[in-house]
Amino acid sequence: MAICLTAQKPHPCCLTRQSSNWLSREAQQQLRARKYDFGRADIILGSLGLQVSKDQRGKTAGEKPSTPAPEPQNGLSATRDAEAMNFSEQQGDSHEGPSSKRARHDDLSGAAEARPGVAPAAAAAAPGVNEAVSEGVDVPLRPGERKRLDFRGKLYLAPLTTVGNLPFRRVCKQYGADITCGEMALATNLLQGQPSEWALLRRHPSEDFFGVQVCGGYPDSLARCAQMLDEHIDVDFVDVNMGCPIDIVTNRGAGSALLNKPHRIEQIARAMGGLLRCPLTLKIRKGYSDDKDLAHALVPRLHATGHVAAVTIHGRSRQQRYSRLADWDYIERCAANCLKMPVIGNGDVVSFEDWNARMRSGQLATGMIARGALIKPWIFTEIKEQRHWDISASERLDMLKQFVSAGLLHWGSDSRGVETVRRFLLEWMSFLHRYIPVGLLEVLPQRLNWRTPMFVGRSELETKLASPEVSDWIQLSAMFLGPPPPNFSFVPKHKASAHTPVMPSNNAQQGAAEDEENG
């Protein structure tokens, strides 16, 4: 029997009250016309000896000013296209301008007094700084004035491309996630005012410790992006992805490609940190190549900039992508190299036992959970309650119902919104089916690098939830959303390209590879 959750499409004002971080229509038009005032960012860039052409507003000076680059198609565009459905008509409800946003951020950061002027060295390096200050252009905060965040011991849901959408984050919050972060947004697309990209920055009221993640390869574009974020959205921190291994990102000089350019990373940290009133964090990997680890030398340099509040280290190189197990010993070595800055570990946490083993040394501030949360979002409850949860099939079905309800509110419940919810539900189910019920395991806990065997569950529903067949996932989606349209087809964007040949193995060193997963 189908569980019908569709209803009349909610009014845009209702959606606005359910989420924040909308770009005003005025700001979007200014970005598209390249008339947005990036005076603050240009001053900071000048103080660092970097210049940007004023006739290329919304573009990076380091990239060719050609036609806008097409959005990535390998797992990066699905969310953007879906989020843009209602965005254009809804963003008109947000009339809060840059000045009011600045005031609200000042209140949040606790900076009640006037901010100090630019340092003498910076003023000398940037002609016109004094004139800009006298005209009311904001000047950077000192590191000590910026709001401080305590990551220690908090459960951090990783930013995940496509599947880490707002409805999924709401589900994880219900299971105990403390920190959430929006999906990776490309800085160049944000500067072009693309509604689909700005929609990735949306924040639900339940996300009380929330950040956004941006990706770019050049200090000028990321500095201007930082100014836009500072003036238009409400977040607790901004994260820069310098670990994404996808070719379409690294070929543009962003993501993991930055690991080979530590000086540019420092420039990015100084440029963005000088513009943001909220803390800046970075996400990196061990290094670019397997034979050359870089993170242990990079972390102290990032701390020395005075602008990086925390660093997340994925215990794999870019060459590894997501194959083989994450190297947590190396992550702890990096943390030991810089005890004054929080280091967050990432990779292969799928049970409370994994979490305990990674946090036991006390060197790390916390851990970031990515694929483990996609396979079993209740991992946050397991960690907090220190138990293996033998969750029933009916409880898992209720979880899917919660996602669908949140999805219909987020993407709309007209025919297009329903099919958008269906596709994102199916993307998530391409991970969910890998869960092996605790009551069926001979050895606990389940490992992330196990190949999930075919098994018969304790009920028909449990068996269907474990099915790797797309047709079974579509049948489950029909329970909530009705039958799909004629000729409907679905192919998961995230595919596991490597698993161990058998489930429990003493030689289980081959990890599950998610070629396009961000986290």
C-alpha positions as a printed NumPy array, in Angstrom:
array([[  0.   ,   0.   ,   0.   ],
       [  1.428,   3.362,  -1.02 ],
       [  2.003,   6.036,   1.604],
       [  0.995,   9.25 ,  -0.131],
       [  2.944,  12.285,   1.036],
       [  2.421,  14.593,  -1.918],
       [  0.427,  17.747,  -1.409],
       [ -0.098,  21.163,  -2.922],
       [  3.117,  23.042,  -3.578],
       [  3.932,  25.256,  -0.57 ],
       [  4.063,  28.999,  -0.992],
       [  7.62 ,  30.354,  -1.432],
       [  7.275,  32.381,   1.773],
       [  6.695,  29.169,   3.708],
       [  9.867,  27.69 ,   2.242],
       [ 11.797,  30.819,   3.159],
       [ 10.802,  30.451,   6.79 ],
       [ 11.97 ,  26.83 ,   6.701],
       [ 15.492,  27.673,   5.471],
       [ 17.857,  30.636,   5.341],
       [ 20.784,  31.878,   3.25 ],
       [ 18.936,  33.252,   0.247],
       [ 20.692,  35.543,  -2.206],
       [ 18.655,  38.705,  -2.841],
       [ 17.486,  39.405,  -6.367],
       [ 19.361,  42.702,  -6.349],
       [ 22.669,  41.011,  -5.501],
       [ 22.093,  38.344,  -8.127],
       [ 21.479,  40.96 , -10.799],
       [ 24.618,  42.842,  -9.771],
       [ 26.677,  39.662, -10.039],
       [ 25.307,  38.803, -13.45 ],
       [ 25.959,  42.344, -14.702],
       [ 29.427,  42.328, -13.082],
       [ 28.526,  45.429, -11.103],
       [ 28.856,  44.044,  -7.578],
       [ 31.202,  46.098,  -5.404],
       [ 34.109,  43.868,  -4.397],
       [ 36.011,  46.737,  -2.795],
       [ 36.697,  44.858,   0.434],
       [ 38.125,  41.84 ,  -1.369],
       [ 40.249,  43.976,  -3.691],
       [ 41.803,  45.789,  -0.713],
       [ 42.802,  42.502,   0.908],
       [ 44.141,  41.153,  -2.372],
       [ 46.158,  44.346,  -2.825],
       [ 47.653,  43.992,   0.633],
       [ 48.852,  40.525,  -0.392],
       [ 50.367,  41.811,  -3.616],
       [ 47.618,  40.24 ,  -5.729],
       [ 45.651,  42.134,  -8.326],
       [ 42.343,  41.484, -10.014],
       [ 40.915,  43.205, -13.058],
       [ 37.804,  45.217, -12.194],
       [ 36.233,  44.433, -15.557],
       [ 36.088,  40.76 , -14.62 ],
       [ 33.827,  40.944, -11.583],
       [ 32.459,  37.508, -10.804],
       [ 35.394,  35.841, -12.536],
       [ 38.847,  34.871, -11.385],
       [ 41.781,  36.87 , -12.615],
       [ 43.79 ,  33.674, -12.833],
       [ 41.364,  32.036, -15.24 ],
       [ 40.671,  32.913, -18.85 ],
       [ 37.778,  35.369, -19.111],
       [ 35.952,  33.242, -21.622],
       [ 32.351,  32.135, -21.55 ],
       [ 31.184,  30.651, -18.239],
       [ 32.475,  27.126, -17.779],
       [ 29.804,  24.428, -17.891],
       [ 28.855,  22.951, -14.574],
       [ 30.43 ,  19.566, -13.788],
       [ 28.301,  16.657, -14.877],
       [ 29.954,  13.896, -12.856],
       [ 27.933,  14.001,  -9.691],
       [ 28.231,  17.761,  -9.141],
       [ 25.349,  19.09 , -11.219],
       [ 22.43 ,  16.972, -10.029],
       [ 21.88 ,  18.891,  -6.831],
       [ 22.427,  22.241,  -8.535],
       [ 19.785,  21.598, -11.186],
       [ 17.247,  20.394,  -8.655],
       [ 17.883,  23.156,  -6.138],
       [ 17.422,  25.797,  -8.848],
       [ 13.812,  24.751,  -9.541],
       [ 12.179,  27.042,  -7.02 ],
       [ 15.105,  29.288,  -6.2  ],
       [ 14.534,  32.015,  -8.755],
       [ 10.969,  32.689,  -7.672],
       [ 11.691,  32.289,  -3.963],
       [ 14.8  ,  34.438,  -3.7  ],
       [ 12.721,  37.559,  -4.251],
       [ 11.353,  37.104,  -0.732],
       [ 14.779,  37.783,   0.736],
       [ 15.315,  41.542,   0.827],
       [ 18.033,  41.687,   3.445],
       [ 20.839,  43.762,   1.986],
       [ 24.586,  43.609,   2.578],
       [ 24.537,  46.279,   5.293],
       [ 21.958,  44.484,   7.427],
       [ 23.8  ,  41.206,   6.913],
       [ 27.018,  42.779,   8.146],
       [ 25.27 ,  44.044,  11.264],
       [ 23.817,  40.625,  11.985],
       [ 27.206,  38.95 ,  11.562],
       [ 28.794,  41.486,  13.889],
       [ 26.267,  40.492,  16.548],
       [ 26.918,  36.796,  15.995],
       [ 30.682,  37.158,  16.159],
       [ 30.577,  39.28 ,  19.287],
       [ 32.481,  42.151,  17.657],
       [ 30.61 ,  44.977,  19.377],
       [ 33.4  ,  47.494,  19.09 ],
       [ 34.599,  49.039,  15.838],
       [ 37.105,  46.936,  13.943],
       [ 40.677,  48.173,  13.799],
       [ 42.274,  49.604,  10.686],
       [ 44.457,  47.816,   8.234],
       [ 47.952,  47.09 ,   9.471],
       [ 50.607,  49.605,   8.318],
       [ 52.334,  47.009,   6.135],
       [ 49.07 ,  46.142,   4.465],
       [ 48.192,  49.798,   3.941],
       [ 51.543,  50.418,   2.301],
       [ 51.078,  47.479,  -0.009],
       [ 47.57 ,  48.499,  -0.995],
       [ 47.259,  52.069,  -2.328],
       [ 43.941,  53.651,  -1.524],
       [ 43.302,  51.673,   1.658],
       [ 42.925,  54.774,   3.804],
       [ 40.521,  56.302,   1.306],
       [ 38.499,  53.096,   1.213],
       [ 38.322,  52.942,   4.993],
       [ 37.157,  56.534,   5.179],
       [ 34.416,  55.702,   2.681],
       [ 33.081,  52.969,   4.929],
       [ 34.666,  49.9  ,   3.352],
       [ 34.999,  47.157,   5.965],
       [ 38.5  ,  46.328,   7.149],
       [ 39.589,  42.866,   8.286],
       [ 39.124,  41.465,  11.739],
       [ 42.123,  40.454,  13.77 ],
       [ 42.189,  36.688,  14.475],
       [ 41.426,  37.261,  18.146],
       [ 38.221,  39.145,  17.323],
       [ 36.746,  36.399,  15.198],
       [ 34.158,  34.083,  16.7  ],
       [ 35.747,  30.914,  18.082],
       [ 34.233,  27.496,  17.57 ],
       [ 34.729,  24.405,  19.686],
       [ 34.897,  21.324,  17.449],
       [ 36.226,  19.03 ,  20.155],
       [ 34.134,  15.926,  20.723],
       [ 31.34 ,  16.983,  18.377],
       [ 30.054,  14.629,  15.682],
       [ 30.706,  16.191,  12.29 ],
       [ 28.674,  15.17 ,   9.228],
       [ 30.901,  15.636,   6.202],
       [ 29.842,  17.793,   3.245],
       [ 28.803,  15.262,   0.603],
       [ 28.19 ,  16.043,  -3.044],
       [ 24.655,  15.212,  -4.263],
       [ 23.635,  13.082,  -1.281],
       [ 24.527,  15.579,   1.447],
       [ 21.517,  17.739,   0.652],
       [ 19.407,  19.635,   3.192],
       [ 16.746,  16.885,   3.704],
       [ 19.493,  14.314,   4.344],
       [ 21.18 ,  16.619,   6.845],
       [ 17.862,  17.008,   8.661],
       [ 17.673,  13.233,   9.04 ],
       [ 21.216,  13.115,  10.422],
       [ 20.44 ,  15.915,  12.878],
       [ 17.57 ,  13.831,  14.23 ],
       [ 20.001,  10.984,  14.848],
       [ 22.469,  13.173,  16.747],
       [ 24.835,  14.893,  14.307],
       [ 26.287,  17.99 ,  15.983],
       [ 27.958,  19.746,  13.033],
       [ 26.599,  19.899,   9.495],
       [ 28.009,  21.459,   6.356],
       [ 26.433,  22.278,   3.008],
       [ 27.415,  20.592,  -0.218],
       [ 30.516,  21.797,  -2.029],
       [ 29.797,  24.933,  -4.088],
       [ 32.099,  26.185,  -6.827],
       [ 33.346,  29.72 ,  -6.196],
       [ 33.202,  30.758,  -9.859],
       [ 29.553,  29.691, -10.098],
       [ 28.675,  31.594,  -6.932],
       [ 30.314,  34.715,  -8.33 ],
       [ 28.235,  34.375, -11.482],
       [ 25.089,  34.426,  -9.345],
       [ 23.929,  30.983, -10.449],
       [ 20.776,  30.174,  -8.442],
       [ 21.525,  26.453,  -8.48 ],
       [ 24.892,  27.055,  -6.793],
       [ 23.572,  29.481,  -4.189],
       [ 20.848,  26.975,  -3.336],
       [ 23.567,  24.65 ,  -2.002],
       [ 24.175,  27.111,   0.834],
       [ 20.677,  26.829,   2.272],
       [ 20.447,  26.216,   6.023],
       [ 17.619,  24.595,   7.979],
       [ 16.726,  26.   ,  11.441],
       [ 17.648,  22.655,  13.034],
       [ 21.269,  23.079,  11.864],
       [ 22.547,  24.935,  14.914],
       [ 26.252,  24.387,  14.089],
       [ 26.434,  24.866,  10.331],
       [ 29.047,  25.719,   7.743],
       [ 29.273,  25.955,   3.984],
       [ 31.983,  24.522,   1.768],
       [ 33.386,  26.258,  -1.304],
       [ 35.92 ,  25.137,  -3.863],
       [ 38.214,  27.203,  -6.047],
       [ 41.778,  27.348,  -7.251],
       [ 42.78 ,  31.007,  -7.014],
       [ 43.007,  33.573,  -4.193],
       [ 41.177,  36.336,  -6.088],
       [ 38.035,  34.335,  -6.847],
       [ 37.933,  32.82 ,  -3.365],
       [ 38.487,  36.236,  -1.739],
       [ 35.562,  37.713,  -3.636],
       [ 33.519,  34.628,  -2.819],
       [ 34.379,  35.108,   0.868],
       [ 33.127,  38.685,   0.722],
       [ 29.849,  37.525,  -0.839],
       [ 29.374,  34.858,   1.801],
       [ 30.195,  37.286,   4.588],
       [ 27.635,  39.789,   3.356],
       [ 24.756,  37.534,   2.374],
       [ 24.561,  34.332,   4.406],
       [ 24.442,  33.251,   8.029],
       [ 26.918,  30.478,   8.864],
       [ 29.108,  29.429,  11.761],
       [ 32.148,  28.7  ,   9.579],
       [ 33.292,  28.561,   5.961],
       [ 35.237,  25.527,   4.75 ],
       [ 37.423,  25.382,   1.641],
       [ 37.694,  22.028,  -0.088],
       [ 41.309,  21.363,  -0.996],
       [ 40.94 ,  17.594,  -1.065],
       [ 38.401,  16.857,  -3.813],
       [ 40.033,  14.284,  -6.156],
       [ 37.599,  14.586,  -9.088],
       [ 39.366,  15.281, -12.384],
       [ 36.978,  18.035, -13.468],
       [ 37.845,  19.927, -10.267],
       [ 41.603,  19.299, -10.126],
       [ 42.012,  20.118, -13.836],
       [ 40.84 ,  23.641, -12.986],
       [ 43.504,  24.035, -10.315],
       [ 41.105,  23.465,  -7.421],
       [ 40.535,  20.67 ,  -4.907],
       [ 43.489,  18.329,  -4.448],
       [ 45.485,  20.171,  -7.115],
       [ 46.185,  22.891,  -4.519],
       [ 48.175,  20.422,  -2.42 ],
       [ 51.056,  20.879,  -4.867],
       [ 50.938,  24.671,  -4.341],
       [ 51.307,  25.313,  -0.589],
       [ 52.136,  29.005,  -1.126],
       [ 48.858,  29.5  ,  -2.973],
       [ 47.025,  27.76 ,  -0.134],
       [ 48.559,  30.261,   2.3  ],
       [ 47.475,  33.137,   0.058],
       [ 43.932,  31.776,  -0.054],
       [ 43.846,  31.422,   3.743],
       [ 45.053,  35.   ,   4.271],
       [ 42.743,  36.46 ,   1.65 ],
       [ 39.597,  34.698,   2.842],
       [ 40.449,  34.974,   6.517],
       [ 40.841,  38.709,   6.212],
       [ 37.304,  39.046,   4.868],
       [ 35.262,  36.568,   6.9  ],
       [ 33.819,  37.395,  10.3  ],
       [ 33.227,  33.701,  10.929],
       [ 36.031,  31.124,  11.296],
       [ 37.714,  29.666,   8.208],
       [ 38.489,  25.935,   7.997],
       [ 40.257,  23.912,   5.318],
       [ 39.848,  20.313,   4.189],
       [ 42.916,  18.604,   2.718],
       [ 44.337,  15.15 ,   2.04 ],
       [ 47.624,  13.479,   2.944],
       [ 49.084,  14.653,  -0.32 ],
       [ 48.66 ,  14.492,  -4.045],
       [ 50.704,  11.362,  -4.777],
       [ 51.013,   8.155,  -2.783],
       [ 54.773,   8.514,  -2.458],
       [ 54.782,  12.086,  -1.152],
       [ 52.856,  13.05 ,   1.988],
       [ 52.496,  16.806,   2.398],
       [ 49.943,  17.47 ,   5.116],
       [ 52.332,  17.191,   8.084],
       [ 54.395,  20.104,   6.739],
       [ 51.394,  22.109,   5.541],
       [ 49.415,  22.154,   8.801],
       [ 51.94 ,  24.273,  10.8  ],
       [ 52.148,  26.729,   7.887],
       [ 48.386,  27.12 ,   7.871],
       [ 48.362,  27.815,  11.598],
       [ 51.075,  30.426,  11.111],
       [ 48.785,  32.439,   8.818],
       [ 46.598,  33.222,  11.836],
       [ 43.433,  32.81 ,   9.761],
       [ 42.711,  29.061,   9.822],
       [ 40.552,  27.895,  12.724],
       [ 40.786,  24.147,  12.007],
       [ 42.004,  21.687,   9.381],
       [ 40.302,  18.462,   8.327],
       [ 42.641,  15.784,   6.967],
       [ 41.395,  12.89 ,   4.867],
       [ 43.827,  10.03 ,   5.43 ],
       [ 44.295,   9.257,   1.747],
       [ 46.182,  10.876,  -1.123],
       [ 44.548,  12.238,  -4.221],
       [ 46.033,   9.343,  -6.178],
       [ 44.249,   6.887,  -3.864],
       [ 40.932,   8.689,  -4.199],
       [ 38.848,   6.396,  -1.934],
       [ 40.739,   3.124,  -2.369],
       [ 42.535,   1.364,   0.495],
       [ 42.042,   2.268,   4.126],
       [ 42.544,   5.773,   5.475],
       [ 45.836,   6.324,   7.318],
       [ 44.787,   7.571,  10.763],
       [ 48.295,   7.184,  12.17 ],
       [ 49.437,   9.834,   9.725],
       [ 46.503,  12.095,  10.64 ],
       [ 47.561,  11.905,  14.3  ],
       [ 51.135,  12.683,  13.305],
       [ 49.905,  15.843,  11.606],
       [ 47.941,  16.81 ,  14.719],
       [ 51.037,  16.324,  16.858],
       [ 52.924,  18.728,  14.567],
       [ 50.557,  21.554,  15.452],
       [ 48.948,  21.208,  18.87 ],
       [ 47.589,  24.771,  18.891],
       [ 45.186,  24.291,  15.975],
       [ 42.339,  21.729,  15.968],
       [ 42.859,  18.878,  13.515],
       [ 39.829,  16.849,  12.398],
       [ 40.28 ,  13.334,  11.023],
       [ 38.318,  11.814,   8.168],
       [ 38.001,   8.368,   6.648],
       [ 36.364,   4.941,   7.167],
       [ 34.336,   5.552,  10.355],
       [ 31.218,   3.367,  10.228],
       [ 30.68 ,   2.293,  13.868],
       [ 31.178,   3.578,  17.39 ],
       [ 34.131,   1.195,  17.726],
       [ 35.817,   2.838,  14.741],
       [ 35.155,   6.221,  16.316],
       [ 36.577,   5.191,  19.689],
       [ 39.718,   3.796,  18.08 ],
       [ 40.312,   7.004,  16.121],
       [ 39.682,   9.343,  19.057],
       [ 41.484,   7.305,  21.72 ],
       [ 44.813,   9.147,  21.519],
       [ 43.223,  12.524,  22.241],
       [ 45.345,  14.214,  19.552],
       [ 42.376,  14.982,  17.306],
       [ 39.624,  17.493,  17.977],
       [ 36.972,  15.275,  16.399],
       [ 36.23 ,  13.136,  13.363],
       [ 34.298,  13.844,  10.19 ],
       [ 31.889,  11.089,   9.139],
       [ 31.08 ,  10.712,   5.441],
       [ 30.185,   7.361,   3.847],
       [ 29.465,   5.845,   7.241],
       [ 26.591,   8.324,   7.632],
       [ 25.278,   7.559,   4.146],
       [ 25.157,   3.829,   4.853],
       [ 23.758,   4.188,   8.378],
       [ 22.743,   7.712,   9.455],
       [ 22.017,   6.391,  12.94 ],
       [ 25.786,   6.049,  13.44 ],
       [ 25.607,   9.317,  15.389],
       [ 23.197,   7.717,  17.872],
       [ 25.431,   4.647,  18.139],
       [ 28.466,   6.779,  18.943],
       [ 26.669,   8.832,  21.571],
       [ 25.069,   5.79 ,  23.199],
       [ 28.104,   3.519,  22.659],
       [ 26.121,   0.591,  21.294],
       [ 25.417,  -1.318,  18.109],
       [ 21.859,  -0.498,  17.117],
       [ 20.021,  -3.414,  15.564],
       [ 17.627,  -1.04 ,  13.844],
       [ 14.513,  -2.699,  12.464],
       [ 13.378,  -2.557,   8.866],
       [ 10.263,  -0.609,   9.862],
       [ 12.415,   2.005,  11.641],
       [ 14.515,   2.367,   8.516],
       [ 11.362,   2.773,   6.444],
       [ 10.224,   5.542,   8.799],
       [ 13.599,   7.189,   8.229],
       [ 12.974,   7.192,   4.471],
       [  9.539,   8.671,   5.098],
       [ 11.128,  11.515,   7.076],
       [ 13.521,  12.193,   4.205],
       [ 10.707,  12.264,   1.672],
       [  8.641,  14.636,   3.819],
       [ 11.609,  16.99 ,   4.199],
       [ 12.385,  16.657,   0.496],
       [  8.866,  17.615,  -0.587],
       [  9.069,  20.714,   1.574],
       [ 12.53 ,  21.565,   0.269],
       [ 12.145,  20.867,  -3.465],
       [  8.379,  21.286,  -3.748],
       [  5.549,  18.774,  -4.093],
       [  4.482,  19.469,  -7.655],
       [  5.268,  16.815, -10.267],
       [  8.789,  18.114, -10.825],
       [  9.5  ,  18.343,  -7.115],
       [  8.232,  14.805,  -6.537],
       [ 10.569,  13.399,  -9.175],
       [ 13.463,  15.395,  -7.754],
       [ 12.81 ,  13.901,  -4.328],
       [ 12.64 ,  10.447,  -5.921],
       [ 16.008,  10.816,  -7.614],
       [ 17.763,  12.047,  -4.495],
       [ 16.134,   9.269,  -2.481],
       [ 17.44 ,   6.718,  -4.983],
       [ 20.917,   8.261,  -4.849],
       [ 20.884,   7.809,  -1.087],
       [ 19.568,   4.25 ,  -1.367],
       [ 22.586,   3.369,  -3.499],
       [ 24.479,   3.668,  -0.199],
       [ 21.791,   2.528,   2.239],
       [ 21.488,  -0.935,   0.721],
       [ 25.085,  -1.711,   1.787],
       [ 24.079,  -1.834,   5.451],
       [ 24.146,  -5.32 ,   6.993],
       [ 21.755,  -5.657,   9.958],
       [ 23.551,  -6.162,  13.257],
       [ 21.395,  -9.2  ,  14.065],
       [ 22.683, -11.006,  10.962],
       [ 26.391, -10.379,  11.45 ],
       [ 28.679, -13.069,  12.845],
       [ 31.449, -10.527,  13.416],
       [ 30.88 ,  -6.997,  14.719],
       [ 31.167,  -4.287,  13.606],
       [ 30.584,  -4.019,   9.856],
       [ 33.589,  -2.576,   8.033],
       [ 33.366,   0.03 ,   5.33 ],
       [ 35.59 ,  -1.982,   2.985],
       [ 33.481,  -5.154,   3.122],
       [ 31.69 ,  -6.257,  -0.01 ],
       [ 28.06 ,  -6.578,   1.059],
       [ 26.957, -10.183,   0.387],
       [ 23.52 , -11.157,  -0.836],
       [ 21.393, -12.256,   2.104],
       [ 17.812, -12.918,   3.117],
       [ 16.636, -10.561,   5.825],
       [ 14.443, -11.301,   8.82 ],
       [ 11.478,  -9.85 ,   6.956],
       [ 10.532,  -9.205,   3.362],
       [ 11.064,  -5.49 ,   3.893],
       [ 14.543,  -6.011,   5.342],
       [ 15.482,  -8.111,   2.322],
       [ 14.23 ,  -5.472,  -0.09 ],
       [ 16.088,  -2.69 ,   1.745],
       [ 19.312,  -4.651,   1.219],
       [ 18.709,  -5.254,  -2.48 ],
       [ 21.355,  -3.872,  -4.868],
       [ 18.766,  -3.763,  -7.666],
       [ 17.6  ,  -0.328,  -8.801],
       [ 14.16 ,  -1.756,  -9.554],
       [ 13.689,  -2.588,  -5.868],
       [ 14.73 ,   0.923,  -4.851],
       [ 12.189,   2.368,  -7.264],
       [  9.483,   0.157,  -5.744],
       [ 10.353,   1.465,  -2.298],
       [ 10.224,   5.051,  -3.533],
       [  6.76 ,   4.375,  -4.973],
       [  5.495,   3.632,  -1.456],
       [  5.925,   7.324,  -0.644],
       [  5.825,   9.114,  -3.983],
       [  3.587,   6.964,  -6.124],
       [  4.661,   5.22 ,  -9.323],
       [  7.401,   6.877, -11.385],
       [  6.613,   8.392, -14.774],
       [  6.709,   6.16 , -17.869],
       [ 10.169,   5.263, -19.173],
       [ 11.742,   6.326, -15.872],
       [ 15.342,   5.184, -15.447],
       [ 17.981,   5.747, -12.802],
       [ 21.75 ,   5.196, -12.678],
       [ 23.59 ,   6.03 ,  -9.424],
       [ 26.191,   8.752,  -9.765],
       [ 28.347,   7.302,  -6.987],
       [ 29.606,   3.849,  -7.815],
       [ 31.755,   1.587,  -5.671],
       [ 34.605,   0.567,  -7.954],
       [ 36.572,  -1.543,  -5.481],
       [ 35.623,  -3.837,  -2.616],
       [ 37.276,  -6.745,  -0.892],
       [ 36.446, -10.058,  -2.6  ],
       [ 35.111, -11.603,   0.615],
       [ 33.444, -10.056,   3.633],
       [ 35.567, -10.762,   6.765],
       [ 39.191, -11.048,   5.678],
       [ 42.545, -10.671,   7.379],
       [ 43.785,  -9.005,   4.233],
       [ 41.027,  -6.413,   4.042],
       [ 43.065,  -3.463,   2.863],
       [ 41.092,  -2.617,  -0.244],
       [ 38.572,   0.114,   0.569],
       [ 35.345,   0.957,  -1.111],
       [ 36.066,   3.574,  -3.725],
       [ 33.564,   6.327,  -4.331],
       [ 35.038,   8.002,  -7.387],
       [ 32.864,  11.077,  -7.116],
       [ 32.109,  11.313,  -3.412],
       [ 33.178,  14.461,  -1.663],
       [ 34.161,  13.532,   1.87 ]])
